[in-house]
Amino acid sequence: MTHSAATTPPLLDLYRMMVRIRAFEDAAEVASQGGVSAYGKSSDGTAKVKGPLHLSTGQEAVATGVCAHLHPSDYLTSTHRGHGHTLAKGADLTRMMCELFGKATGFNGGKGGSMHIADFSVGMLGANGVVAAGLPIATGAAHAQKLRGEGGITVCFFGDGAINRGPFLEALNWAQIYQLPVLFVCEDNRWSATTASGPMIGGAGASARAESLGIAATHVDGNDVEAVWRAAHTLVATVRAGHGPRLLHAITYRVKGHVSVDLAAYRDPAELAAALLTDPIHKARQRFADRGGDVKQLDAIEQAARDEVQAALAQAGSDPWPAAESAYTDIQTTGAGQWF
């Protein structure tokens, strides 16, 4: 999604990105299970997505509302649940599906997979399988941007579980000391793997910890894409103007289990049912209709997203596997020869 300088949220554009993310996640989920959906079934019923798959279903408004304000030259770091961030930053949907399938045509030649997907061409520095590991990477990237003086900023997405790990405070402290151009976005989906986050977080959480270091924090309904857009509009402009780091605390909900094959039986069904009522796509659709919009426009947008994903699945299914010799590229040796 391109950078927006407007002051009114472009609801149709935001809706388009959210349904693209949802369609991608739905299809990837099925492909990881070898199951059946509107996107079809694997010919042999086996999983086509290689490796663990962490879905961002239900969290689309956070990625969409924030990334709408970013330039391609701005940087972004993500989490193990980063498909939405990657798409919203402008990465190609088909190449991302190919990466999940482990194909040579994926962004990382099939080696990164879901948890380590990256596309430097759009400033997406990478998802990360280690909780909180994207925080110091983002801070380092922002420090480089400040030294270069080219006006870019870095956005760092992380989950609520990350704030209990050391890199959170280390990264925010460094960013504040050096007044770095970085926006920290806590995508608070209220679950840390299979454990509810709330009982495991001391004090008032991410915002209070940021404020204790002198970093201003903003709360937002992370399932309201226009609210996220407005909050990010202000925060991105503030960071871009050289006023130091900021934190956006977006409250959303992890609709799916920790991974695509996790049924989340540990969760209270009533909690999930209540969360589904706040679905960001449904909320945006209802708002568009309430304003007199023709919902047929939204139907067409959704169909286009499904068609795009269907084409991506076909491409990912037919593209070649990496050559065997590529296993010895993109690796680091200590020089002792033990890898050869």
GIRA-V562271 format. One line per field, one symbol per residue. psi: psi as a letter, one per 40 degrees, with the letter a starting at -180 (. if undefined). burial: I if it has 16 or more other C-alpha atoms within 10 Angstrom, else O. A space follows every 50 residues. Layout:
psi = ???
burial = ???
This chain:
psi = hihheiehhgdddddddddddddddddddddeefaiaeeaiideeihdhh iihhifheedddddddedeiideiihiaaegeddddddeeihdddddddd efideidffeddadefiigddeeheiihehhededdddddddddddddfe eiihhhhiidddeeiddddddddddddefighhhhhggeehgbehhddee hiaeadddddddeehhihiiheehddddddddddddddddefeaiihhhh hahhdiadieehefeeihddddddddeehdddddddddddeeiheddddd dddddddddddddddddeiiiiideedeifihieeeeee.
burial = IOOIOOOOIOOIOIIIIIIIIIIIIIIIIIIIIIIOOOIOIIOOOOIIII OIIIIIIIIIIIIIIIIIIIIIIIIIIIIIIIIIIIIIIIIIIIIIIIII IIIIIIIIIIIIIIIIIIIOOIIIIIIIIOIIIIIIIIIIIIIIIIOOOO OIIIIIIIIIIIIIOOIIIOIIIIIIOOIIIIIIIIIIIIIIOOOOIOOO OOOOIIIOIIOOOOIIIOOIIIIIIIIIIIIIIOIIOIIIOOOIIIIIII IIIIIIIIIIOOOIOOOOOOOOOOIOOIIIIOOIIOOIOOOOOOOOOIOO IIOIIIOIIIOIIOIIIOOOIIOOOOOOOOOOOOOOOOOO
